[in-house]
Protein backbone atom coordinates (compact mmCIF):
# COMPACT_ATOMS: atom_id res chain seq x y z
CA UNK A 1 0.00 0.00 0.00
CA UNK A 2 1.31 3.43 -0.96
CA UNK A 3 -0.06 6.40 1.02
CA UNK A 4 0.53 10.12 0.39
CA UNK A 5 -0.40 12.72 3.02
CA UNK A 6 -0.80 16.30 1.81
CA UNK A 7 -0.55 18.92 4.55
CA UNK A 8 0.92 22.41 5.07
CA UNK A 9 3.59 21.54 7.65
CA UNK A 10 4.97 18.97 10.06
CA UNK A 11 7.35 21.32 11.86
CA UNK A 12 5.05 22.64 14.58
CA UNK A 13 3.69 21.25 17.85
CA UNK A 14 -0.01 21.02 17.00
CA UNK A 15 -2.09 17.96 17.78
CA UNK A 16 -2.83 17.36 14.11
CA UNK A 17 0.86 17.14 13.22
CA UNK A 18 1.56 14.84 16.15
CA UNK A 19 -1.24 12.47 15.07
CA UNK A 20 -0.26 12.49 11.39
CA UNK A 21 3.36 11.61 12.17
CA UNK A 22 2.30 8.96 14.69
CA UNK A 23 0.10 7.24 12.10
CA UNK A 24 2.57 7.67 9.23
CA UNK A 25 5.37 6.14 11.31
CA UNK A 26 3.18 3.21 12.35
CA UNK A 27 1.94 2.53 8.82
CA UNK A 28 5.51 2.48 7.52
CA UNK A 29 7.11 0.50 10.33
CA UNK A 30 4.35 -1.96 11.28
CA UNK A 31 2.30 -2.38 8.09
CA UNK A 32 5.22 -1.93 5.69
CA UNK A 33 3.38 0.80 3.78
CA UNK A 34 5.23 3.15 1.47
CA UNK A 35 4.33 6.46 3.14
CA UNK A 36 4.94 9.97 1.83
CA UNK A 37 4.26 13.30 3.55
CA UNK A 38 4.01 16.21 1.11
CA UNK A 39 4.16 19.69 2.68
CA UNK A 40 3.91 23.23 1.34
CA UNK A 41 5.32 25.42 4.11
CA UNK A 42 8.37 23.66 5.57
CA UNK A 43 11.80 25.03 4.78
CA UNK A 44 14.16 22.45 6.24
CA UNK A 45 14.34 18.86 7.44
CA UNK A 46 13.37 19.36 11.08
CA UNK A 47 10.16 18.14 12.68
CA UNK A 48 8.82 18.86 16.16
CA UNK A 49 7.71 15.25 16.62
CA UNK A 50 9.75 12.16 15.58
CA UNK A 51 9.61 11.12 11.92
CA UNK A 52 10.52 7.56 10.98
CA UNK A 53 13.34 7.23 8.42
CA UNK A 54 10.98 4.93 6.54
CA UNK A 55 8.60 7.85 5.87
CA UNK A 56 9.52 10.01 2.89
CA UNK A 57 9.10 13.77 3.34
CA UNK A 58 8.66 15.86 0.19
CA UNK A 59 8.66 19.66 0.49
CA UNK A 60 6.98 21.65 -2.28
CA UNK A 61 8.40 24.97 -1.00
CA UNK A 62 5.25 27.01 -1.67
CA UNK A 63 5.34 28.77 1.71
CA UNK A 64 1.84 30.17 1.99
CA UNK A 65 2.79 31.50 5.44
CA UNK A 66 4.76 34.28 3.74
CA UNK A 67 1.43 35.87 2.77
CA UNK A 68 0.85 37.29 6.24
CA UNK A 69 3.79 39.69 5.84
CA UNK A 70 2.11 41.41 2.87
CA UNK A 71 -0.63 44.09 2.60
CA UNK A 72 -4.11 42.65 2.10
CA UNK A 73 -4.48 43.45 -1.62
CA UNK A 74 -1.05 42.12 -2.48
CA UNK A 75 -1.74 39.11 -0.30
CA UNK A 76 -4.74 38.10 -2.43
CA UNK A 77 -2.73 38.28 -5.67
CA UNK A 78 0.18 36.29 -4.20
CA UNK A 79 -2.21 33.68 -2.79
CA UNK A 80 -3.71 32.86 -6.20
CA UNK A 81 -0.25 32.83 -7.76
CA UNK A 82 0.98 30.39 -5.11
CA UNK A 83 -2.15 28.28 -5.59
CA UNK A 84 -1.25 27.75 -9.25
CA UNK A 85 2.28 26.74 -8.31
CA UNK A 86 0.94 24.44 -5.60
CA UNK A 87 -1.35 22.59 -7.99
CA UNK A 88 1.39 22.21 -10.59
CA UNK A 89 3.99 20.87 -8.14
CA UNK A 90 1.57 18.61 -6.27
CA UNK A 91 0.30 17.14 -9.53
CA UNK A 92 3.88 16.41 -10.63
CA UNK A 93 4.73 14.68 -7.34
CA UNK A 94 1.55 12.58 -7.16
CA UNK A 95 1.89 11.47 -10.78
CA UNK A 96 5.47 10.40 -10.06
CA UNK A 97 4.62 8.61 -6.80
CA UNK A 98 1.33 7.11 -8.01
CA UNK A 99 -0.02 6.43 -4.51
CA UNK A 100 -2.91 4.09 -3.84
CA UNK A 101 -4.43 6.73 -1.55
CA UNK A 102 -3.85 10.50 -1.43
CA UNK A 103 -5.05 12.21 1.74
CA UNK A 104 -5.64 15.92 2.25
CA UNK A 105 -5.65 17.25 5.79
CA UNK A 106 -6.85 20.77 5.02
CA UNK A 107 -9.17 22.64 2.67
CA UNK A 108 -6.30 23.88 0.48
CA UNK A 109 -5.31 20.41 -0.73
CA UNK A 110 -8.90 19.16 -0.94
CA UNK A 111 -9.56 21.67 -3.71
CA UNK A 112 -6.60 20.29 -5.68
CA UNK A 113 -6.25 16.54 -5.23
CA UNK A 114 -9.68 15.63 -6.61
CA UNK A 115 -8.69 17.18 -9.96
CA UNK A 116 -5.38 15.30 -10.21
CA UNK A 117 -5.57 12.12 -12.31
CA UNK A 118 -2.81 10.07 -10.71
CA UNK A 119 -4.84 6.89 -10.22
CA UNK A 120 -5.17 7.26 -6.44
CA UNK A 121 -8.24 7.18 -4.26
CA UNK A 122 -8.80 10.61 -2.76
CA UNK A 123 -9.53 11.11 0.92
CA UNK A 124 -10.02 14.04 3.27
CA UNK A 125 -8.97 13.77 6.92
CA UNK A 126 -10.53 16.47 9.09
CA UNK A 127 -9.09 17.39 12.49
CA UNK A 128 -11.72 19.97 13.36
CA UNK A 129 -15.43 19.70 13.98
CA UNK A 130 -17.96 21.00 11.45
CA UNK A 131 -19.06 23.83 13.70
CA UNK A 132 -15.46 24.90 14.36
CA UNK A 133 -14.53 25.23 10.69
CA UNK A 134 -13.11 27.46 9.35
CA UNK A 135 -12.71 29.62 12.45
CA UNK A 136 -12.99 27.99 15.89
CA UNK A 137 -13.02 31.45 17.46
CA UNK A 138 -16.17 32.52 15.62
CA UNK A 139 -19.24 33.00 17.79
CA UNK A 140 -22.48 34.92 17.88
CA UNK A 141 -20.78 38.28 18.35
CA UNK A 142 -18.40 37.86 15.38
CA UNK A 143 -18.62 40.64 12.78
CA UNK A 144 -21.23 40.08 10.07
CA UNK A 145 -18.70 39.97 7.21
CA UNK A 146 -16.64 37.39 9.07
CA UNK A 147 -19.66 35.15 9.52
CA UNK A 148 -20.56 35.50 5.84
CA UNK A 149 -17.02 34.59 4.75
CA UNK A 150 -17.01 31.59 7.08
CA UNK A 151 -20.30 30.37 5.60
CA UNK A 152 -18.94 30.79 2.07
CA UNK A 153 -15.80 28.81 2.94
CA UNK A 154 -17.88 26.06 4.52
CA UNK A 155 -20.05 25.78 1.40
CA UNK A 156 -16.94 25.60 -0.80
CA UNK A 157 -15.53 22.91 1.44
CA UNK A 158 -18.69 20.82 1.17
CA UNK A 159 -18.60 21.17 -2.62
CA UNK A 160 -15.12 19.63 -2.74
CA UNK A 161 -15.77 17.05 -0.02
CA UNK A 162 -18.51 15.55 -2.18
CA UNK A 163 -15.87 14.71 -4.79
CA UNK A 164 -13.79 12.63 -2.39
CA UNK A 165 -13.83 8.84 -2.28
CA UNK A 166 -14.04 9.11 1.51
CA UNK A 167 -14.20 11.85 4.11
CA UNK A 168 -12.90 10.93 7.58
CA UNK A 169 -13.82 12.79 10.75
CA UNK A 170 -12.86 12.14 14.36
CA UNK A 171 -16.19 11.52 16.09
CA UNK A 172 -19.54 9.92 15.42
CA UNK A 173 -21.20 13.14 16.52
CA UNK A 174 -19.36 15.11 13.85
CA UNK A 175 -20.13 12.41 11.30
CA UNK A 176 -23.84 12.84 11.96
CA UNK A 177 -23.54 16.60 11.52
CA UNK A 178 -21.86 16.20 8.12
CA UNK A 179 -24.07 13.35 6.91
CA UNK A 180 -26.82 15.59 5.54
CA UNK A 181 -24.41 17.03 2.95
CA UNK A 182 -21.55 14.49 2.62
CA UNK A 183 -22.48 10.84 2.10
CA UNK A 184 -19.16 8.97 1.86
CA UNK A 185 -18.13 9.66 5.43
CA UNK A 186 -16.40 7.60 8.12
CA UNK A 187 -15.42 8.39 11.72
CA UNK A 188 -12.07 7.19 13.08
CA UNK A 189 -10.77 8.65 16.36
CA UNK A 190 -7.30 9.97 16.97
CA UNK A 191 -4.86 7.56 18.62
CA UNK A 192 -3.21 8.24 21.97
CA UNK A 193 0.07 10.03 21.36
CA UNK A 194 1.73 8.33 24.35
CA UNK A 195 0.95 5.61 26.88
CA UNK A 196 3.59 5.91 29.63
CA UNK A 197 4.58 3.05 31.91
CA UNK A 198 4.47 5.32 34.96
CA UNK A 199 1.18 6.99 35.86
CA UNK A 200 -0.15 9.44 38.44
CA UNK A 201 -1.04 8.13 41.90
CA UNK A 202 -3.74 10.86 42.02
CA UNK A 203 -2.61 11.98 45.47
CA UNK A 204 -1.06 15.35 44.65
CA UNK A 205 -3.05 18.53 45.22
CA UNK A 206 -2.89 19.61 41.60
CA UNK A 207 -5.44 19.99 38.81
CA UNK A 208 -4.18 20.35 35.24
CA UNK A 209 -5.60 21.84 32.04
CA UNK A 210 -3.80 21.81 28.69
CA UNK A 211 -4.51 23.83 25.55
CA UNK A 212 -3.95 27.11 23.71
CA UNK A 213 -4.72 30.40 25.41
CA UNK A 214 -7.75 31.31 23.31
CA UNK A 215 -11.48 31.77 23.71
CA UNK A 216 -12.21 28.28 22.33
CA UNK A 217 -10.64 26.63 25.38
CA UNK A 218 -13.01 28.35 27.80
CA UNK A 219 -10.43 29.32 30.40
CA UNK A 220 -12.52 32.36 31.34
CA UNK A 221 -15.26 29.94 32.44
CA UNK A 222 -12.76 27.66 34.17
CA UNK A 223 -11.39 30.55 36.22
CA UNK A 224 -14.88 31.28 37.56
CA UNK A 225 -15.29 27.63 38.55
CA UNK A 226 -11.83 27.50 40.08
CA UNK A 227 -12.58 30.52 42.25
CA UNK A 228 -15.34 28.45 43.87
CA UNK A 229 -12.99 25.46 44.24
CA UNK A 230 -10.12 27.47 45.68
CA UNK A 231 -12.32 29.14 48.29
CA UNK A 232 -13.16 25.69 49.66
CA UNK A 233 -9.77 24.09 49.03
CA UNK A 234 -7.10 26.84 49.02
CA UNK A 235 -4.32 24.25 49.30
CA UNK A 236 -5.07 22.90 45.79
CA UNK A 237 -3.40 24.28 42.65
CA UNK A 238 -4.68 24.65 39.06
CA UNK A 239 -1.92 24.65 36.44
CA UNK A 240 -2.63 25.44 32.79
CA UNK A 241 -0.13 24.65 30.02
CA UNK A 242 -0.49 26.16 26.56
CA UNK A 243 0.77 28.40 23.79
CA UNK A 244 -0.47 31.91 23.07
CA UNK A 245 -0.71 35.31 24.74
CA UNK A 246 -1.36 34.88 28.46
CA UNK A 247 -1.65 38.58 29.38
CA UNK A 248 -5.43 38.96 29.25
CA UNK A 249 -5.90 35.62 31.01
CA UNK A 250 -3.47 36.56 33.75
CA UNK A 251 -5.38 39.80 34.25
CA UNK A 252 -8.59 37.84 34.66
CA UNK A 253 -6.94 35.49 37.15
CA UNK A 254 -5.68 38.45 39.16
CA UNK A 255 -9.09 40.18 39.11
CA UNK A 256 -10.75 37.04 40.49
CA UNK A 257 -8.26 36.83 43.34
CA UNK A 258 -7.00 33.35 42.42
CA UNK A 259 -3.42 34.33 41.49
CA UNK A 260 -1.81 32.08 44.10
CA UNK A 261 -3.83 28.96 43.20
CA UNK A 262 -4.07 29.32 39.39
CA UNK A 263 -0.77 29.26 37.52
CA UNK A 264 -0.57 29.94 33.78
CA UNK A 265 2.36 28.05 32.27
CA UNK A 266 3.81 27.92 28.77
CA UNK A 267 3.73 24.81 26.59
CA UNK A 268 6.38 22.18 27.33
CA UNK A 269 7.48 19.13 25.29
CA UNK A 270 7.30 16.68 28.22
CA UNK A 271 3.68 17.34 29.11
CA UNK A 272 3.22 13.72 30.19
CA UNK A 273 5.36 14.48 33.26
CA UNK A 274 2.99 17.27 34.26
CA UNK A 275 -0.01 14.97 33.88
CA UNK A 276 1.66 12.45 36.17
CA UNK A 277 2.32 15.16 38.76
CA UNK A 278 -1.40 16.01 38.83
CA UNK A 279 -4.52 14.30 40.21
CA UNK A 280 -7.36 15.67 38.05
CA UNK A 281 -7.62 16.90 34.46
CA UNK A 282 -10.22 19.48 33.49
CA UNK A 283 -11.42 20.50 30.02
CA UNK A 284 -13.52 23.66 29.77
CA UNK A 285 -13.60 24.06 25.97
CA UNK A 286 -16.47 25.70 24.14
CA UNK A 287 -15.84 23.42 21.16
CA UNK A 288 -13.37 20.68 20.22
CA UNK A 289 -12.48 18.69 17.15
CA UNK A 290 -11.84 15.66 19.34
CA UNK A 291 -10.05 16.32 22.64
CA UNK A 292 -6.57 14.78 22.45
CA UNK A 293 -5.68 16.15 25.88
CA UNK A 294 -8.39 13.96 27.40
CA UNK A 295 -6.73 10.86 25.96
CA UNK A 296 -3.34 12.01 27.21
CA UNK A 297 -4.59 12.69 30.72
CA UNK A 298 -6.43 9.36 30.95
CA UNK A 299 -3.37 7.51 29.64
CA UNK A 300 -1.48 9.02 32.57
CA UNK A 301 -4.12 7.72 34.98
CA UNK A 302 -6.10 10.90 35.60
CA UNK A 303 -9.88 11.21 35.98
CA UNK A 304 -11.27 13.96 33.74
CA UNK A 305 -13.92 16.59 34.39
CA UNK A 306 -15.11 17.98 31.07
CA UNK A 307 -17.82 20.16 29.62
CA UNK A 308 -20.15 18.32 27.26
CA UNK A 309 -18.91 20.37 24.32
CA UNK A 310 -18.89 19.46 20.65
CA UNK A 311 -17.18 17.22 19.72
CA UNK A 312 -15.30 14.42 21.46
CA UNK A 313 -15.57 14.38 25.27
CA UNK A 314 -18.78 12.33 25.47
CA UNK A 315 -17.31 9.71 23.10
CA UNK A 316 -14.15 9.37 25.20
CA UNK A 317 -15.26 9.75 28.81
CA UNK A 318 -17.60 7.20 30.40
CA UNK A 319 -19.51 9.50 32.73
CA UNK A 320 -19.21 8.53 36.38
CA UNK A 321 -16.75 5.71 35.59
CA UNK A 322 -13.52 7.33 34.41
CA UNK A 323 -14.53 10.99 34.61
CA UNK A 324 -17.42 13.40 34.68
CA UNK A 325 -19.28 15.07 31.81
CA UNK A 326 -20.97 18.29 32.92
CA UNK A 327 -23.41 20.61 31.20
CA UNK A 328 -21.58 23.07 28.98
CA UNK A 329 -21.12 26.46 30.62
CA UNK A 330 -22.42 25.30 34.00
CA UNK A 331 -19.81 26.84 36.28
CA UNK A 332 -21.32 25.47 39.48
CA UNK A 333 -21.56 21.90 38.19
CA UNK A 334 -17.97 22.07 36.93
CA UNK A 335 -16.73 23.27 40.32
CA UNK A 336 -18.87 20.71 42.18
CA UNK A 337 -17.39 17.77 40.25
CA UNK A 338 -13.85 19.01 40.82
CA UNK A 339 -14.58 19.48 44.52
CA UNK A 340 -16.12 16.00 44.71
CA UNK A 341 -12.94 14.43 43.33
CA UNK A 342 -10.80 16.54 45.66
CA UNK A 343 -12.77 15.44 48.71
CA UNK A 344 -13.02 11.75 47.76
CA UNK A 345 -9.46 10.61 47.32
CA UNK A 346 -10.04 6.85 47.07
CA UNK A 347 -12.79 7.35 44.49
CA UNK A 348 -10.50 9.71 42.58
CA UNK A 349 -7.74 7.09 42.54
CA UNK A 350 -10.14 4.35 41.37
CA UNK A 351 -11.53 6.60 38.66
CA UNK A 352 -8.00 7.40 37.46
CA UNK A 353 -7.15 3.70 37.29
CA UNK A 354 -10.31 3.03 35.30
CA UNK A 355 -9.50 5.92 32.96
CA UNK A 356 -6.16 4.30 32.19
CA UNK A 357 -7.89 0.99 31.33
CA UNK A 358 -10.71 2.50 29.29
CA UNK A 359 -8.48 4.65 27.13
CA UNK A 360 -6.54 1.65 25.85
CA UNK A 361 -9.11 1.36 23.06
CA UNK A 362 -7.45 4.45 21.53
CA UNK A 363 -3.96 2.93 21.34
CA UNK A 364 -2.30 3.32 17.94
CA UNK A 365 -2.54 -0.40 17.11
CA UNK A 366 -6.34 -0.32 17.41
CA UNK A 367 -6.82 2.96 15.54
CA UNK A 368 -4.31 1.99 12.84
CA UNK A 369 -6.26 -1.19 12.15
CA UNK A 370 -9.36 0.90 11.43
CA UNK A 371 -7.36 2.90 8.90
CA UNK A 372 -5.93 -0.27 7.35
CA UNK A 373 -9.43 -1.64 6.88
CA UNK A 374 -10.58 1.62 5.32
CA UNK A 375 -7.63 1.83 2.92
CA UNK A 376 -8.18 -1.73 1.75
CA UNK A 377 -11.91 -1.13 1.41
CA UNK A 378 -11.74 1.96 -0.80
CA UNK A 379 -8.88 0.56 -2.90
CA UNK A 380 -10.95 -2.53 -3.70
CA UNK A 381 -13.83 -0.51 -5.14
SULBEL-V109537 format. One record per pair of residues at least 24 apart in sequence whose C-alpha atoms are under 10 Angstrom apart, sorted by the first residue. I is the first residue (numbers start at 1). GAP is how many residues later the second one is. Records with the same first field share a line. If there is no record, write none. Layout:
# SULBEL-V109537
I=GAP, GAP
This chain:
# SULBEL-V109537
1=26, 27, 30, 31, 32, 33, 34, 98, 99, 100, 371, 374, 375, 378
2=25, 26, 30, 31, 32, 33, 34, 95, 96, 97, 98, 99, 100, 118, 373
3=24, 25, 30, 31, 32, 33, 34, 94, 95, 96, 97, 98, 99, 100, 117, 118, 372
4=30, 31, 32, 33, 34, 52, 53, 54, 89, 90, 93, 94, 95, 96, 97, 98, 99, 100, 116, 118
5=30, 31, 32, 33, 34, 52, 53, 94, 96, 97, 98, 99, 100, 104, 118, 119, 120
6=30, 31, 32, 33, 34, 52, 84, 88, 96, 97, 98, 99, 100, 102, 103, 104, 107, 118, 119
7=30, 31, 32, 33, 34, 96, 97, 98, 99, 100, 101, 102, 103
8=29, 30, 31, 32, 33, 34, 51, 52, 53, 54, 55, 56, 57, 96, 97, 98, 100, 101
9=28, 29, 30, 31, 32, 33, 34, 38, 50, 54
10=27, 28, 29, 30, 31, 32, 35, 36, 37, 38, 39, 40, 41, 47
11=28, 30, 31, 32, 33, 34, 35, 36, 37, 38
12=30, 34, 35, 36, 37
13=34, 35, 36, 230, 254, 255, 256
14=34, 35, 198
15=112, 175, 178, 276, 277, 278
16=89, 110, 111, 112, 174, 276
17=30, 31, 32, 88, 110
18=29, 30, 31, 32, 33, 175
19=30, 108, 171, 172, 173, 174, 273, 345
20=29, 31, 85, 105, 170, 171
21=26, 27, 28, 29, 30, 31, 34, 172
22=27, 28, 29, 30, 168, 169, 170, 171, 172, 342, 346
23=167, 168, 170, 341, 342, 344, 345, 348
24=27, 28, 30, 31, 32, 344
25=25, 26, 27, 28, 29, 30
26=26, 28, 29, 338, 339, 342
27=27, 28, 338, 341, 342, 344, 345
28=24, 25, 26, 27, 28
29=24, 25, 26
30=335, 338
31=337, 338, 341
34=63, 65, 66
35=64, 66
36=58, 61, 63, 66
37=65, 66
38=52, 55, 56, 65, 66
39=24, 51
40=24, 25, 46, 49, 50, 69
41=24, 25
48=221
49=220
58=32, 35
59=30, 31
60=25, 26, 29, 30, 33
61=24, 25, 28
62=24, 27
83=25, 26, 29
84=28
86=26
87=24, 25, 26, 28, 29
88=24, 28
90=26
91=24, 25, 26, 27
92=24, 26
93=25
94=24, 25, 26
95=24, 25
100=275, 276, 278, 279
101=64, 274, 275, 277, 278
103=61, 63, 64, 65
104=60, 63
105=63
106=51
107=26, 27, 46, 47, 49, 50, 51, 53, 54
108=49
110=47, 50, 51, 53, 54
111=45, 46, 48, 49, 50, 52
112=48
113=47, 50, 51
114=46, 47, 48, 49, 50, 51
115=45, 48
120=45, 259
121=43, 44, 45, 254, 257, 258, 260
122=39, 41, 42, 43, 44, 45, 256
123=38, 40, 41, 42, 43, 44, 45, 61, 62, 252, 255
124=36, 37, 39, 40, 41, 42, 43, 44, 45, 61
125=41, 42, 43, 44, 45, 61, 62, 63
126=41, 42, 43, 44, 61, 163
127=41, 42, 43, 44, 62, 63, 161, 162, 163
128=41, 42, 43, 46, 159, 160, 161, 162, 183
129=40, 41, 42, 44, 45, 46, 48, 49, 158, 159, 160, 161, 181, 182, 183
130=24, 39, 43, 44, 45, 47, 48, 158, 159, 180, 181
131=43, 46, 47, 156, 157, 158, 179, 180
132=84, 154, 155, 156, 157, 178, 179
133=24, 156
135=81
136=78, 79, 80, 81, 150, 151, 152, 153
137=77, 78, 79, 80, 149, 150
138=77, 78
139=76, 77
155=26
158=24
161=24
165=213, 214, 216
166=208, 209, 212
168=203, 206
169=120, 121
170=119, 120, 121, 141, 142
171=118, 119, 139, 140, 141, 142, 143, 144, 145
172=139, 140, 143
173=137, 138, 139, 141, 142
174=115, 116, 136, 137, 138
186=188
187=183
188=179, 180, 182, 183, 186
189=101, 102, 103, 123, 126, 127, 173, 178, 179, 181
190=100, 101, 102, 105, 172, 173, 174, 177, 178
191=101, 104, 105, 168, 169, 170, 171, 172, 173, 174, 175, 176, 177
192=100, 101, 102, 103, 104, 105, 106, 107, 167, 168, 169, 170, 171, 172, 173, 175
193=99, 100, 102, 103, 106, 169, 170, 171
194=78, 101, 102, 103, 105, 106, 169, 170
195=77, 100, 101, 102, 103, 104, 105, 106, 161, 164, 165, 168, 169
196=76, 77, 80, 100, 103, 104, 105
197=102, 103
198=74, 75, 78, 101, 102, 103
199=73, 74, 76, 77, 78, 79, 98, 99, 100, 101, 102, 103, 153, 154, 157
200=72, 73, 74, 75, 76, 77, 78, 79, 80, 97, 98, 99, 100, 101, 102, 149, 152, 153
201=75, 76, 77, 78, 99, 100, 101, 147, 148, 149, 151, 152
202=73, 74, 75, 76, 77, 78, 98, 99, 100, 101, 139, 140, 143, 144, 146, 147, 148, 149, 150, 151
203=74, 75, 76, 77, 139, 142, 143, 145, 146
204=32, 33, 72, 73, 74, 75, 76, 138
205=28, 29, 30, 31, 32, 33, 72, 73, 74, 75, 137
206=29, 30, 31, 32, 33, 55, 68, 69, 71, 72, 73, 74, 75, 136
207=29, 30, 31, 32, 33, 55, 67, 68, 70, 71, 72, 73, 74, 75, 95, 97, 131, 135
208=29, 30, 31, 32, 33, 54, 55, 66, 67, 68, 69, 70, 71, 72, 73, 74, 75, 89, 94, 96
209=29, 30, 31, 32, 33, 55, 65, 66, 69, 71, 72, 73, 74, 75, 84, 85, 88, 95
210=29, 30, 31, 32, 33, 55, 56, 57, 61, 64, 65, 71, 72, 73, 74, 82, 83, 84, 86, 87
211=29, 30, 31, 32, 33, 55, 56, 72, 73, 74, 80, 81, 82
212=28, 29, 30, 31, 32, 33, 34, 54, 55
213=27, 28, 29, 30, 31, 32, 33, 34, 35, 36, 51, 53
214=28, 29, 30, 31, 32, 34, 35, 71
215=34, 70, 71, 72
216=68, 69, 70, 71, 72
217=66, 67, 68, 69, 70, 71
218=65, 66, 67, 68, 69, 89, 111
219=30, 33, 34, 64, 65, 66, 67
220=28, 29, 32, 33, 64, 65
221=63, 64, 65, 107, 108, 109, 110, 113
222=60, 61, 62, 63, 107, 108, 109, 112, 113
223=26, 29, 30, 33, 34, 35, 39, 61, 108, 112
224=28, 29, 32, 34, 107, 108, 110, 111
225=59, 104, 105, 106, 107, 108, 109, 110, 111, 113
226=27, 30, 32, 35, 36, 105, 106, 108, 109, 112, 113
227=26, 29, 30, 31, 32, 34, 35, 108
228=30, 103, 104, 106, 107, 108, 111
229=32, 103, 105, 106, 107, 108, 109, 110, 111, 113
230=27, 28, 30, 31, 32, 105, 109
231=27, 30
232=107
233=28, 106, 109, 110
234=24, 26, 27
235=25, 26
236=24, 25, 26, 106
237=24, 25, 26, 41
238=24, 25, 26, 40, 42, 43, 44
239=24, 25, 26, 35, 39, 42
240=24, 25, 26, 27, 42
241=24, 25, 26, 27, 30, 33
242=24, 25, 26
243=24, 25
271=25, 26
272=24, 25, 27, 28
273=27
274=26
275=24, 25, 26, 27
276=24, 25, 26
277=25
278=24
279=24, 25, 62, 63, 66, 69, 70, 73
280=24, 25, 43, 58, 61, 62, 68, 69, 72
281=24, 25, 42, 57, 71
282=24, 25, 41, 42, 52, 55, 56
283=24, 25, 26, 30, 42, 51
284=24, 25, 42, 44, 45, 46, 47, 50
285=24, 25, 26, 28, 43, 44
286=24, 25, 42, 43
287=24, 25, 26, 41
288=24, 25
289=24
290=24, 25, 26
291=24, 25
292=24
294=29, 61, 65
295=60, 61, 63, 64, 65, 67, 68
296=60, 63
297=55, 58, 59, 62
298=24, 25, 53, 54, 55, 56, 57, 58, 59, 60, 61, 62
299=53, 54, 56, 57, 58, 59, 60, 61, 63, 64
300=52, 53, 55, 56, 59
301=48, 49, 50, 51, 52, 53, 54, 55, 56, 58
302=46, 47, 48, 49, 50, 51, 52, 53, 54
303=38, 44, 45, 46, 47, 48, 49, 50, 51, 52, 53
304=33, 34, 37, 44, 47, 48, 51
305=29, 30, 32, 33, 36
306=28, 31, 32
307=24, 26, 27
316=39, 42, 43, 45, 46
317=38, 41, 42
318=36, 37, 40
320=31
321=26, 29, 30, 31, 32, 33, 34, 37
322=26, 27, 28, 29, 30, 31, 32, 33, 34, 35, 36, 37
323=25, 28, 29, 31, 32
324=27
